[in-house]
Amino acid sequence: MSDYHPETLAIRTQTERSLHQEHSAPVYLTSSFVFDTSEEMRASFAEEKKRNIYSRYTNPNCAELVKKICLMEGAAQGVTFATGMSAIFSTFAALLDSGDHILSARAIFGNTHTLFTKYLPKWNISHTYFDGTKLDDLASKVQSNTKVIYVESPTNPAIDVIDLQALADFSKKHNLIFIVDNCFATPYLQQPIRFGADVVIHSATKLLDGQGRTMGGIAVGSYELIDKIYRFARVTGPALSPFNAWTISKSLETISVRVDRHCKNALELATHLENQPQIKKVRYPFLPSHPQYALAQKQMKAGGSIVTIELDGGLQKGRDFLNTIKMCSLTANLGDTRTIVSHPASTTHSKLSSAERDEVGISDGLIRISVGLEHIEDIKNDIIQALEN
Ligand SMILES: *Cc1c(COP(=O)(O)O)cnc(C)c1O
């Protein structure tokens, strides 16, 4: 099976057919699973027998999704979650002990930042941020209690590209667990485990579903690490609904065609916007002007769906731009079929101080565009009319 290409694996990986011989996988909306004998029940609870017991533990739809993502990412095992954030929280809660320290790239998802600064300290877990684009003095930030290195690449929303191979080598040398949030890239464009990452996390809410319908999350990695995460999750209960697992798994059947078009539209839009006088800067990993263009070409199959533009004129200009948009959606999601524009400084990253925002490359006039699958001319026209008005 794993000899197939990722496009094929995302289509042909399927939970075992039922006695009805359905072509498309059914939804297993059941809380629990029945046993024929008391002995079978005993053996299942004792984990002598591997089978479904209760959907907080495992469910056929969740197992199908896990198998697909594992095959696409090159991972041994995985666990699904209700959301991306529950995958991130459970991973840290399961792998870290009180007194441990996280070394994290500074540019991370806003809620992950809040997890590090507000909640993990309750359990005496500390963190230090580093600039993911400057790894030279990283060794000086490693402490005797450092256990994990954590990054996203490309980053949100500054679209920096971080060297996964360099960080994997660094983690091995310092005996750290290297965790990557691969949400922006998707397993179709980038497989961090192939560079040496230990755990890869996704918010399935974004491009894995890709149609703005369901929430979901997943963590994949080695048997040993994922088993710890799985045991934490089955007790604490952030389980993915079988219906959402089914939706996301069906969506993966089209991930290659969707993401190809997202990337084609995004590159064309970014190239077009680079010549607009109202824009100070355009950022997209596959634009030759991107500071880590060569690295992006090395570790990603294409540039992804996110383009950022920096407007001249600060906070008010950013908000004015959103108010003049006609077609694109003003909403908190990304990686949808519909193009979405957002203004991080006044929304997702408003909890950061202005200085903290500067450090992660979020200027007051920064607009994030999650480029969708509409006709490229319609996307371009909407952005251009908003710039001009
Ligand atoms: C959206 C997102 C998350 C959180 O995922 P949810 O499914 O919303 O909980 C984590 N990391 C990144 C990079 C994201 O974009």
Ligand as a Chemical Component Dictionary entry (heavy atoms), coordinates in Angstrom:
data_LIG
# 
_chem_comp.id                   LIG 
_chem_comp.type                 NON-POLYMER 
_chem_comp.pdbx_formal_charge   0 
_chem_comp.three_letter_code    LIG 
# 
loop_
_chem_comp_atom.comp_id 
_chem_comp_atom.atom_id 
_chem_comp_atom.alt_atom_id 
_chem_comp_atom.type_symbol 
_chem_comp_atom.charge 
_chem_comp_atom.model_Cartn_x 
_chem_comp_atom.model_Cartn_y 
_chem_comp_atom.model_Cartn_z 
_chem_comp_atom.pdbx_ordinal 
LIG C1 C1 C 0 -6.033 26.770 13.063 1  
LIG C2 C2 C 0 -4.684 26.390 13.520 2  
LIG C3 C3 C 0 -4.501 25.665 14.705 3  
LIG C4 C4 C 0 -5.656 25.288 15.624 4  
LIG O1 O1 O 0 -6.549 24.424 15.021 5  
LIG P1 P1 P 0 -8.122 24.336 15.427 6  
LIG O2 O2 O 0 -8.618 23.217 14.606 7  
LIG O3 O3 O 0 -8.725 25.667 15.119 8  
LIG O4 O4 O 0 -8.151 24.053 16.904 9  
LIG C5 C5 C 0 -3.213 25.321 15.062 10 
LIG N1 N1 N 0 -2.155 25.677 14.300 11 
LIG C6 C6 C 0 -2.286 26.368 13.168 12 
LIG C7 C7 C 0 -1.083 26.725 12.375 13 
LIG C8 C8 C 0 -3.545 26.758 12.738 14 
LIG O5 O5 O 0 -3.684 27.471 11.605 15 
# 
loop_
_chem_comp_bond.comp_id 
_chem_comp_bond.atom_id_1 
_chem_comp_bond.atom_id_2 
_chem_comp_bond.value_order 
_chem_comp_bond.pdbx_ordinal 
LIG C1 C2 SING 1  
LIG C2 C3 SING 2  
LIG C2 C8 DOUB 3  
LIG C3 C4 SING 4  
LIG C3 C5 DOUB 5  
LIG C4 O1 SING 6  
LIG O1 P1 SING 7  
LIG P1 O2 DOUB 8  
LIG P1 O3 SING 9  
LIG P1 O4 SING 10 
LIG C5 N1 SING 11 
LIG N1 C6 DOUB 12 
LIG C6 C7 SING 13 
LIG C6 C8 SING 14 
LIG C8 O5 SING 15 
# 
